[in-house]
């Protein structure tokens, strides 16, 4: 065992280094996931829809990491191998003793894969761990994947005992039956995948969602796509769109999908980008994609005579030197902007009815709202936020007009509202439509470019529980319009 440690640990370290595990600091490597993306101890028998015969343990699975279904053919072999295990149990335990290091590693993988939130079938058992230990284990994140070596070990041991127990002709029959069972049993899972692959005619990029001719022309003018800000997350803002642009030939981009990100380097990169945009020192070969208007509400520096600031296909674009480009097509003046922050006015309602993308600018991207409908937009869950540009004129109050999901068995909706975390107020809504709430805007906030309104829903309810429609969404209010006064 000592020799194995001496050999394996340096090789493991070398492999981790080659894979880039030490490219970021330890704190940045931590993240959510440990205790959430774990495996299920009975996952090898949980079909999760991949079986005609064995029903799944539950309808909704919290993660994909607990899918380790063996298949009916392998389970058939596993049952038959028990006799061989019983006959050869002494030699098996001798083998375990001889390869104790391997089995200790597998046992450690098992402990880490189940985490401190133990899933057994449909039951969960949680065991508290010190925060310092959780911080270390969070480097693993999707710990359920550590069950994979155990999964393949089960297969290996199963077939080992089959071949040690039965005669050659019997083995051939067992394997034939197992293959047939496996193929038929798991058909609900693999058949849709087969159909999707065989029917696909184009394995390239999907049909583009970027319709404006600006994008194809930009590919001939710029060599870099810079996404601002760079987020401390695996998935960067606008990543699907910018990856599509890079694929279409618009050069390199910083908007990528990463397994781990270095928080210190991201902060440094964002400071660099902020300085460029706030000083007007733009790189002429770079197309800047700005995700949040709140980041540069009024302090974005550019030359409107030669640089283009526009919102094209719902994406904020800053294109240095575009207007001086001879071969670049002109942009519809309706898309051009002189600042990122949307304009609002006093005593002018802002309606959330309809599908206009302009209304989405005020809804928090972190969640809390469903997609706008013809009349307005429903809330979802227990919290939602609005980011609202303030009008240039003096304002005193903000009025929110809304529906409330109420009924005979749920006569009121209770919500708490605050502005920039100040002056939280409780409102009780009892009408299905026509509710209005007004809040005083603190004088110290009136000089800011924008405010953040947080709504906390104390008793959301599912529409189906009130007998309206078969809708499982947790809803509290439906925002129809807002108005500054």
C-alpha positions as CSV (number, residue, x, y, z in Angstrom):
1,X,0.0,0.0,0.0
2,X,2.9,2.4,0.8
3,X,4.3,1.8,-2.7
4,X,0.8,2.6,-4.2
5,X,0.7,5.8,-2.3
6,X,4.1,6.8,-3.4
7,X,3.3,6.2,-7.1
8,X,-0.4,7.2,-7.3
9,X,-0.3,10.5,-5.4
10,X,2.3,12.2,-7.6
11,X,0.5,10.8,-10.7
12,X,-2.8,12.2,-9.4
13,X,-1.2,15.6,-8.7
14,X,0.3,15.6,-12.2
15,X,-3.0,14.7,-13.8
16,X,-4.8,17.5,-11.8
17,X,-2.2,20.0,-12.8
18,X,-2.5,19.0,-16.5
19,X,-6.3,19.3,-16.3
20,X,-6.0,22.9,-14.9
21,X,-7.2,22.3,-11.4
22,X,-4.4,24.6,-10.0
23,X,-5.0,27.4,-12.4
24,X,-7.4,29.1,-9.9
25,X,-7.1,29.7,-6.2
26,X,-8.8,27.4,-3.7
27,X,-11.5,29.9,-2.7
28,X,-12.6,30.4,-6.4
29,X,-12.8,26.6,-6.8
30,X,-15.4,26.4,-4.1
31,X,-19.0,26.6,-5.2
32,X,-22.5,25.3,-4.7
33,X,-23.3,21.7,-5.4
34,X,-21.9,19.5,-2.7
35,X,-24.9,18.0,-0.8
36,X,-27.2,18.9,-3.8
37,X,-25.7,17.1,-6.8
38,X,-25.3,13.8,-4.9
39,X,-26.1,10.3,-5.9
40,X,-28.9,8.1,-4.7
41,X,-27.9,4.9,-2.8
42,X,-30.6,3.1,-4.6
43,X,-30.0,4.9,-7.9
44,X,-28.8,1.7,-9.6
45,X,-32.4,0.4,-9.5
46,X,-34.0,3.8,-10.3
47,X,-34.9,3.8,-14.0
48,X,-35.9,7.5,-14.2
49,X,-37.9,6.7,-17.3
50,X,-35.3,4.4,-18.9
51,X,-37.3,1.2,-18.3
52,X,-40.5,-0.4,-19.6
53,X,-40.6,-2.6,-16.5
54,X,-39.2,-0.8,-13.5
55,X,-41.0,2.4,-12.5
56,X,-39.0,5.4,-11.4
57,X,-38.8,6.1,-7.6
58,X,-40.1,9.7,-8.1
59,X,-41.6,11.9,-10.8
60,X,-39.2,14.8,-10.4
61,X,-35.5,14.3,-9.9
62,X,-33.6,17.2,-8.3
63,X,-30.5,16.6,-10.3
64,X,-29.1,14.4,-13.1
65,X,-26.2,13.2,-10.8
66,X,-28.4,10.5,-9.2
67,X,-29.0,8.6,-12.4
68,X,-27.0,5.4,-12.3
69,X,-29.6,2.8,-13.5
70,X,-28.0,-0.5,-14.2
71,X,-30.6,-1.8,-16.6
72,X,-32.7,-5.0,-16.2
73,X,-30.1,-7.1,-18.1
74,X,-27.3,-6.1,-15.6
75,X,-29.7,-6.6,-12.7
76,X,-30.5,-10.1,-14.0
77,X,-26.7,-10.9,-14.1
78,X,-26.2,-9.3,-10.6
79,X,-28.9,-11.6,-9.1
80,X,-27.3,-14.6,-10.7
81,X,-23.8,-13.6,-9.4
82,X,-24.9,-13.8,-5.8
83,X,-24.5,-17.6,-5.8
84,X,-20.9,-17.2,-7.1
85,X,-20.2,-14.5,-4.5
86,X,-21.4,-16.8,-1.7
87,X,-19.3,-19.7,-3.0
88,X,-16.2,-17.5,-3.4
89,X,-16.7,-15.1,-0.6
90,X,-13.4,-16.1,1.2
91,X,-11.3,-15.5,-1.9
92,X,-13.2,-12.2,-2.5
93,X,-12.3,-10.8,0.9
94,X,-8.7,-12.0,0.5
95,X,-8.7,-10.0,-2.7
96,X,-10.1,-7.0,-0.9
97,X,-7.3,-7.3,1.7
98,X,-4.7,-7.6,-1.0
99,X,-6.0,-4.5,-2.8
100,X,-7.0,-2.6,0.3
101,X,-5.9,0.8,-1.2
102,X,-8.2,0.4,-4.2
103,X,-11.2,-0.5,-2.0
104,X,-10.5,2.3,0.4
105,X,-10.5,4.7,-2.5
106,X,-13.9,3.3,-3.7
107,X,-15.3,3.6,-0.2
108,X,-14.1,7.2,0.0
109,X,-15.7,7.8,-3.4
110,X,-19.0,6.3,-2.1
111,X,-19.0,8.6,1.0
112,X,-18.3,11.7,-1.1
113,X,-20.9,10.8,-3.7
114,X,-23.7,10.5,-1.3
115,X,-22.6,13.6,0.6
116,X,-24.0,14.7,4.0
117,X,-27.5,14.7,2.4
118,X,-28.1,11.0,2.0
119,X,-30.6,10.0,-0.6
120,X,-32.1,6.5,-0.2
121,X,-34.9,6.0,-2.7
122,X,-37.4,8.8,-2.0
123,X,-36.1,9.6,1.5
124,X,-33.5,12.1,2.4
125,X,-31.4,12.0,5.6
126,X,-29.2,15.1,6.4
127,X,-26.2,15.2,8.6
128,X,-24.7,18.5,9.6
129,X,-21.0,19.1,8.9
130,X,-18.7,21.9,10.0
131,X,-18.6,24.8,7.7
132,X,-14.9,24.5,7.3
133,X,-15.3,21.0,6.1
134,X,-18.1,21.9,3.7
135,X,-15.9,24.6,2.2
136,X,-13.2,22.0,1.4
137,X,-15.7,19.5,0.0
138,X,-17.4,22.2,-2.1
139,X,-14.5,21.9,-4.5
140,X,-16.0,18.7,-5.6
141,X,-19.5,20.2,-6.3
142,X,-21.2,17.5,-8.3
143,X,-20.0,14.7,-6.0
144,X,-22.6,12.3,-7.4
145,X,-20.2,11.6,-10.3
146,X,-17.7,10.0,-7.9
147,X,-20.1,7.0,-7.9
148,X,-19.2,6.2,-11.5
149,X,-16.0,4.2,-10.5
150,X,-18.2,2.2,-8.1
151,X,-20.8,1.7,-10.9
152,X,-18.2,0.1,-13.2
153,X,-16.8,-1.8,-10.3
154,X,-20.2,-3.4,-9.7
155,X,-20.3,-4.4,-13.4
156,X,-16.8,-5.9,-13.1
157,X,-17.5,-7.9,-9.9
158,X,-20.8,-9.1,-11.3
159,X,-19.3,-10.6,-14.4
160,X,-16.3,-11.9,-12.5
161,X,-18.5,-14.0,-10.3
162,X,-20.6,-15.1,-13.2
163,X,-17.6,-16.5,-15.0
164,X,-16.3,-18.1,-11.8
165,X,-19.6,-19.8,-11.1
166,X,-21.2,-21.0,-14.3
167,X,-20.1,-23.2,-17.2
168,X,-19.2,-21.7,-20.6
169,X,-22.4,-22.7,-22.3
170,X,-24.5,-21.4,-19.4
171,X,-22.6,-18.1,-19.5
172,X,-23.4,-17.6,-23.2
173,X,-27.1,-18.2,-22.5
174,X,-27.1,-15.8,-19.5
175,X,-25.3,-13.1,-21.5
176,X,-27.7,-13.5,-24.5
177,X,-30.7,-13.2,-22.2
178,X,-29.1,-10.2,-20.4
179,X,-28.4,-8.4,-23.7
180,X,-32.0,-8.8,-24.9
181,X,-33.4,-7.7,-21.5
182,X,-31.0,-4.7,-21.5
183,X,-31.9,-3.5,-25.0
184,X,-35.6,-3.9,-24.6
185,X,-35.8,-2.6,-21.0
186,X,-33.8,0.6,-21.7
187,X,-35.5,1.4,-25.0
188,X,-37.6,4.3,-23.5
189,X,-34.3,6.0,-22.9
190,X,-32.1,5.3,-25.9
191,X,-34.8,5.2,-28.6
192,X,-35.6,8.9,-28.5
193,X,-31.9,9.7,-28.6
194,X,-31.5,7.4,-31.6
195,X,-34.4,9.0,-33.4
196,X,-33.1,12.5,-32.7
197,X,-29.7,11.7,-34.1
198,X,-30.9,9.7,-37.2
199,X,-33.4,12.4,-38.1
200,X,-31.1,15.3,-37.7
201,X,-30.0,16.8,-41.0
202,X,-27.8,19.6,-39.7
203,X,-25.2,18.9,-37.0
204,X,-23.9,22.5,-37.1
205,X,-25.3,25.5,-35.2
206,X,-29.1,25.9,-34.9
207,X,-31.0,28.5,-36.9
208,X,-29.7,31.8,-35.7
209,X,-31.7,33.9,-33.3
210,X,-29.8,37.0,-34.3
211,X,-31.8,38.3,-37.3
212,X,-30.3,41.8,-37.9
213,X,-27.8,42.0,-40.7
214,X,-25.6,44.0,-38.4
215,X,-24.2,40.7,-37.0
216,X,-22.9,39.3,-40.2
217,X,-21.4,42.7,-41.2
218,X,-19.8,43.0,-37.8
219,X,-17.9,39.7,-38.5
220,X,-16.0,41.4,-41.3
221,X,-15.2,44.5,-39.2
222,X,-14.3,43.2,-35.7
223,X,-12.0,40.4,-34.5
224,X,-13.0,40.2,-30.8
225,X,-16.3,40.0,-28.9
226,X,-16.0,41.4,-25.4
227,X,-18.8,40.6,-23.0
228,X,-19.2,42.9,-20.1
229,X,-19.4,42.2,-17.2
230,X,-17.6,38.9,-16.9
231,X,-19.5,36.9,-14.3
232,X,-18.2,34.7,-11.5
233,X,-20.1,31.7,-12.8
234,X,-19.7,28.8,-15.2
235,X,-22.1,30.3,-17.7
236,X,-21.4,33.8,-18.9
237,X,-24.0,36.4,-19.8
238,X,-25.3,36.1,-23.4
239,X,-23.1,33.0,-23.8
240,X,-25.4,31.2,-26.3
241,X,-25.6,34.3,-28.6
242,X,-21.9,35.2,-28.4
243,X,-20.8,31.6,-28.9
244,X,-23.0,31.6,-32.0
245,X,-21.3,34.8,-33.2
246,X,-17.9,33.4,-32.7
247,X,-19.0,30.3,-34.6
248,X,-20.2,32.5,-37.5
249,X,-16.7,34.0,-37.8
250,X,-16.7,37.1,-35.5
251,X,-13.4,36.1,-33.9
252,X,-12.5,35.3,-30.3
253,X,-14.6,36.0,-27.3
254,X,-14.3,36.1,-23.5
255,X,-17.9,34.8,-23.1
256,X,-17.2,31.1,-22.6
257,X,-18.6,28.2,-20.6
258,X,-16.1,27.3,-17.8
259,X,-16.1,24.5,-15.2
260,X,-14.3,26.8,-12.7
261,X,-13.6,30.5,-12.7
262,X,-10.9,32.6,-10.8
263,X,-12.7,35.3,-8.9
264,X,-9.6,37.5,-8.5
265,X,-8.8,37.4,-12.3
266,X,-12.5,38.1,-13.1
267,X,-12.5,41.2,-10.8
268,X,-9.3,42.4,-12.5
269,X,-10.8,41.9,-15.9
270,X,-14.0,43.8,-15.1
271,X,-12.0,46.7,-13.7
272,X,-10.1,46.9,-16.9
273,X,-13.3,46.8,-19.0
274,X,-15.0,49.4,-16.8
275,X,-12.0,51.7,-17.2
276,X,-12.2,51.4,-21.0
277,X,-15.9,52.1,-21.2
278,X,-15.8,54.9,-18.7
279,X,-12.8,56.6,-20.3
280,X,-13.9,56.1,-23.9
281,X,-10.6,54.3,-24.7
282,X,-12.2,51.6,-26.8
283,X,-10.3,49.0,-28.8
284,X,-11.2,49.5,-32.5
285,X,-11.0,45.8,-33.3
286,X,-13.5,44.8,-30.5
287,X,-17.2,44.6,-30.4
288,X,-18.5,45.3,-26.9
289,X,-21.6,43.4,-25.6
290,X,-23.1,44.9,-22.4
291,X,-25.4,42.7,-20.5
292,X,-26.8,45.1,-17.9
293,X,-27.8,48.7,-18.5
294,X,-27.5,49.3,-14.8
295,X,-23.7,48.9,-15.0
296,X,-23.3,52.1,-17.1
297,X,-26.6,54.0,-16.6
298,X,-25.1,57.4,-17.5
299,X,-21.3,57.1,-17.4
300,X,-20.6,55.3,-20.7
301,X,-18.2,57.4,-22.8
302,X,-18.2,57.0,-26.5
303,X,-18.2,59.3,-29.6
304,X,-21.7,59.2,-31.1
305,X,-20.4,60.6,-34.4
306,X,-18.3,57.5,-35.1
307,X,-19.2,54.9,-32.5
308,X,-22.5,53.0,-32.5
309,X,-24.5,52.3,-29.3
310,X,-27.6,50.3,-30.0
311,X,-29.9,47.6,-28.8
312,X,-30.0,45.0,-31.6
313,X,-32.0,41.8,-31.2
314,X,-32.4,42.6,-27.5
315,X,-28.6,42.9,-27.0
316,X,-26.8,46.1,-26.0
317,X,-24.0,46.7,-28.5
318,X,-21.2,49.2,-28.5
319,X,-19.4,49.2,-31.8
320,X,-16.3,51.5,-32.0
321,X,-15.9,53.2,-35.4
322,X,-19.0,51.6,-36.9
323,X,-20.2,54.9,-38.5
324,X,-16.8,55.5,-40.1
325,X,-16.9,52.0,-41.8
326,X,-17.5,52.4,-45.5
327,X,-18.7,48.8,-46.1
328,X,-20.8,48.5,-42.9
329,X,-24.6,48.8,-43.4
330,X,-26.5,51.7,-41.7
331,X,-28.4,50.8,-38.6
332,X,-32.1,51.8,-38.1
333,X,-32.1,55.0,-36.1
334,X,-34.8,53.5,-33.9
335,X,-32.3,51.0,-32.5
336,X,-29.7,53.6,-31.7
337,X,-29.2,54.9,-28.1
338,X,-27.5,57.8,-26.6
339,X,-27.3,56.1,-23.2
340,X,-27.9,52.6,-21.9
341,X,-30.4,53.4,-19.2
342,X,-34.0,53.4,-20.5
343,X,-36.0,56.7,-20.2
344,X,-38.9,57.0,-17.9
345,X,-41.3,60.0,-17.2
346,X,-43.3,61.4,-14.4
347,X,-47.1,60.6,-14.4
348,X,-46.7,58.3,-17.4
349,X,-47.6,54.6,-16.8
350,X,-45.1,52.0,-17.8
351,X,-47.2,49.0,-18.9
352,X,-46.1,45.4,-18.7
353,X,-48.8,44.2,-21.0
354,X,-47.7,42.7,-24.3
355,X,-44.5,41.0,-25.4
356,X,-42.3,44.0,-26.0
357,X,-38.8,43.3,-25.0
358,X,-38.5,46.9,-23.6
359,X,-40.6,45.8,-20.6
360,X,-38.2,43.0,-19.7
361,X,-35.5,45.6,-19.1
362,X,-37.1,46.4,-15.7
363,X,-37.6,42.8,-14.6
364,X,-34.7,41.3,-12.6
365,X,-32.8,38.7,-14.6
366,X,-32.1,36.7,-11.4
367,X,-35.6,35.4,-11.4
368,X,-38.9,36.2,-9.7
369,X,-40.9,36.8,-12.9
370,X,-42.5,34.7,-15.6
371,X,-42.5,35.8,-19.2
372,X,-44.8,38.8,-19.9
373,X,-48.3,38.1,-21.2
374,X,-50.8,40.2,-23.0
375,X,-52.0,41.8,-19.8
376,X,-48.8,41.9,-17.7
377,X,-46.5,39.5,-15.9
378,X,-46.9,37.0,-13.1
379,X,-44.5,36.7,-10.2
380,X,-42.9,33.4,-9.3
381,X,-41.7,32.1,-6.0
382,X,-41.3,34.2,-2.9
383,X,-39.3,37.1,-4.2
384,X,-39.1,39.3,-7.2
385,X,-37.2,42.5,-8.1
386,X,-37.6,45.5,-10.4
387,X,-34.8,47.8,-11.5
388,X,-36.4,51.1,-12.4
389,X,-34.6,54.2,-14.0
390,X,-35.7,57.4,-12.3
391,X,-37.2,60.2,-14.3
392,X,-35.2,63.4,-14.6
393,X,-38.0,65.4,-12.9
394,X,-38.7,65.5,-9.2
395,X,-40.6,62.4,-7.9
396,X,-42.1,61.6,-4.6
397,X,-43.9,58.2,-5.0
398,X,-43.9,55.0,-7.0
399,X,-47.2,53.3,-7.7
400,X,-47.5,49.6,-8.7
401,X,-50.7,48.4,-10.2
402,X,-51.3,44.6,-10.1
403,X,-53.5,41.6,-9.9
404,X,-53.5,39.3,-6.9
405,X,-54.0,35.6,-7.0
406,X,-56.8,35.2,-4.4
407,X,-60.0,33.1,-4.0
408,X,-62.4,31.9,-1.4
409,X,-59.9,29.5,0.1
410,X,-57.1,32.1,-0.2
411,X,-58.7,35.5,0.4
412,X,-55.6,37.7,0.5
413,X,-52.0,38.1,-0.7
414,X,-49.5,39.5,1.7
415,X,-46.4,41.2,0.3
416,X,-43.5,43.3,1.7
417,X,-42.0,45.9,-0.5
418,X,-38.8,48.0,-0.1
419,X,-36.8,50.4,-2.2
420,X,-33.0,49.9,-2.2
421,X,-33.5,47.9,1.0
422,X,-35.0,50.9,2.8
423,X,-38.5,51.4,4.4
424,X,-40.0,48.0,4.0
425,X,-43.8,48.1,4.0
426,X,-46.5,45.4,4.3
427,X,-49.4,45.4,1.8
428,X,-52.4,43.1,1.9
429,X,-54.2,42.6,-1.4
430,X,-57.7,41.1,-1.5
431,X,-58.9,41.9,-5.0
432,X,-58.3,39.7,-8.0
433,X,-57.8,42.8,-10.2
434,X,-57.4,46.5,-9.7
435,X,-54.9,46.5,-6.8
436,X,-52.6,49.5,-6.4
437,X,-49.9,50.1,-3.9
438,X,-47.9,53.4,-3.5
439,X,-44.6,53.9,-1.8
440,X,-42.8,57.0,-0.9
441,X,-39.3,57.3,-2.5
442,X,-36.8,58.4,0.1
443,X,-35.4,61.8,-0.8
444,X,-31.8,60.5,-0.5
445,X,-32.6,58.1,-3.3
446,X,-34.2,60.6,-5.7
447,X,-30.8,61.7,-7.1
448,X,-29.8,58.2,-8.1
449,X,-30.0,57.1,-11.8
450,X,-32.2,54.1,-10.8
451,X,-33.7,52.3,-7.9
452,X,-34.2,48.6,-7.0
453,X,-37.6,47.5,-5.8
454,X,-37.8,44.2,-3.9
455,X,-41.1,42.4,-3.5
456,X,-41.3,39.6,-0.9
457,X,-44.3,37.3,-1.2
458,X,-45.4,35.9,2.1
459,X,-48.1,33.5,1.0
460,X,-47.9,32.6,-2.7
461,X,-50.3,29.9,-3.9
462,X,-50.7,27.5,-6.9
463,X,-53.7,28.5,-9.2
464,X,-54.8,24.8,-9.3
465,X,-55.2,24.9,-5.5
466,X,-57.8,27.7,-6.0
467,X,-59.7,25.8,-8.7
468,X,-58.7,28.2,-11.6
469,X,-56.6,26.1,-13.9
470,X,-54.3,23.1,-13.6
471,X,-51.2,25.3,-12.9
472,X,-48.4,24.3,-10.5
473,X,-46.7,27.7,-10.5
474,X,-46.3,29.5,-7.1
475,X,-47.8,32.8,-7.8
476,X,-48.6,35.9,-5.6
477,X,-49.2,38.9,-7.9
478,X,-49.5,39.9,-11.5
479,X,-47.8,43.2,-12.3
480,X,-49.7,45.3,-14.9
481,X,-48.1,48.7,-14.8
482,X,-46.0,51.1,-12.7
483,X,-46.0,54.9,-12.5
484,X,-43.8,57.6,-10.9
485,X,-45.6,60.6,-9.4
